[in-house]
Amino acid sequence: MSNNHHISAYVLITLGVLFAAIVLVTHGIALLLLPLAMIVGPLILLLMTTNERTDRSGK
């Protein structure tokens, strides 16, 4: 009986992984762009502010 439970658990895990892979492939662009925008946005703002500070200090 325990073997059957283990097999069903592995099947559920593999199905979940396959489902996640399919979702990532189909909606991968949107899922990747959202975190990238959240990470790159503040980074660009930080770079702009640091560039302004260096320009002011240089002058």
trRosetta pair geometry for C-beta under 8 A, 3 or more apart (Angstrom, degrees):
i j d omega theta_ij theta_ji phi_ij phi_ji
1 4 5.8 -53 -158 32 37 111
1 5 6.7 35 147 -18 67 103
2 5 5.6 -53 -152 36 38 112
2 6 6.4 40 150 -21 68 103
3 6 5.6 -53 -150 35 34 112
3 7 6.3 34 152 -20 67 104
4 7 5.7 -53 -147 35 32 111
4 8 6.3 30 155 -17 66 105
5 8 5.8 -54 -146 38 31 109
5 9 6.3 34 153 -22 64 106
6 9 5.6 -56 -150 35 31 113
6 10 6.4 29 153 -17 66 104
7 10 5.8 -55 -150 37 32 109
7 11 6.3 33 151 -21 66 105
8 11 5.5 -52 -147 36 33 114
8 12 6.3 35 153 -20 66 103
9 12 5.8 -53 -149 36 31 110
9 13 6.3 31 152 -19 65 106
10 13 5.6 -54 -147 37 33 112
10 14 6.2 30 156 -17 67 106
11 14 5.9 -55 -144 39 29 107
11 15 6.2 30 155 -19 64 107
12 15 5.7 -54 -146 38 29 111
12 16 6.3 32 153 -21 64 106
13 16 5.7 -55 -150 36 30 112
13 17 6.4 28 153 -18 65 105
14 17 5.6 -52 -146 37 33 111
14 18 6.2 34 153 -19 66 105
15 18 5.7 -53 -146 38 31 111
15 19 6.2 33 154 -20 65 106
16 19 5.7 -53 -145 37 30 112
16 20 6.2 30 154 -18 64 106
17 20 5.7 -54 -147 38 30 111
17 21 6.3 33 152 -21 64 105
18 21 5.6 -53 -147 35 31 112
18 22 6.4 31 154 -19 65 103
19 22 5.8 -53 -148 35 31 110
19 23 6.3 29 153 -17 65 106
20 23 5.7 -55 -146 38 31 110
20 24 6.2 32 154 -20 65 107
21 24 5.7 -54 -146 37 30 111
21 25 6.3 28 155 -20 65 106
22 25 5.8 -55 -147 36 30 109
22 26 6.2 18 159 -11 67 110
23 26 6.1 -60 -141 43 28 102
23 27 5.7 -22 176 31 68 109
24 27 7.0 -71 -122 64 18 73
24 28 4.9 52 164 -86 61 91
24 31 6.5 -84 -130 55 65 154
25 28 5.6 -8 -125 -29 17 121
27 30 5.1 -49 -175 46 83 110
27 31 5.4 82 124 -24 90 106
28 31 5.8 -64 -140 45 29 107
28 32 5.8 23 163 -17 69 112
29 32 6.1 -62 -146 39 23 105
29 33 6.1 20 158 -20 63 112
30 33 5.8 -56 -140 36 28 109
30 34 6.5 33 161 -26 63 103
31 34 6.3 -48 -149 25 27 112
31 35 7.6 13 161 -1 58 102
32 35 6.8 -64 -158 43 33 97
32 36 6.0 30 153 -18 68 118
33 36 5.5 -63 -142 44 31 114
33 37 5.9 35 159 -24 69 106
34 37 6.0 -54 -146 33 25 108
34 38 6.5 21 155 -15 61 108
35 38 5.5 -57 -146 40 36 112
35 39 6.0 26 157 -14 70 109
36 39 5.9 -61 -143 43 28 103
36 40 5.5 14 165 -9 70 116
37 40 6.2 -54 -122 46 24 100
37 41 5.6 37 169 -34 61 110
38 41 6.3 -41 -135 24 17 116
38 42 7.6 7 167 -1 49 104
39 42 7.1 -71 -165 41 26 97
39 43 6.4 21 150 -17 64 118
40 43 5.4 -63 -147 42 35 116
40 44 6.0 38 157 -24 72 103
41 44 6.1 -59 -153 32 25 106
41 45 6.6 20 153 -14 62 107
42 45 5.4 -54 -146 39 37 113
42 46 6.1 40 154 -22 69 103
43 46 5.6 -52 -148 36 31 111
43 47 6.3 31 153 -18 65 104
44 47 5.7 -52 -147 37 32 111
44 48 6.3 34 153 -20 65 105
45 48 5.7 -54 -148 36 31 112
45 49 6.4 27 155 -16 65 106
46 49 5.9 -57 -146 39 30 107
46 50 6.2 27 156 -16 66 108
47 50 5.8 -57 -143 40 29 108
47 51 6.2 32 156 -21 65 107
48 51 5.8 -54 -147 35 28 111
48 52 6.5 30 154 -19 63 105
49 52 5.7 -52 -149 35 33 112
49 53 6.4 34 152 -20 64 105
50 53 5.6 -52 -148 36 34 113
50 54 6.3 32 154 -18 67 104
51 54 5.9 -54 -145 38 31 108
51 55 6.3 33 154 -20 65 106
52 55 5.7 -54 -147 36 30 111
52 56 6.3 28 155 -18 65 106
53 56 5.9 -56 -148 37 30 109
53 57 6.2 23 156 -14 66 109
54 57 5.8 -56 -142 42 31 107
54 58 6.0 37 155 -26 65 108
55 58 5.6 -54 -145 35 28 114
55 59 6.5 22 158 -13 63 105
56 59 6.0 -58 -149 39 29 104
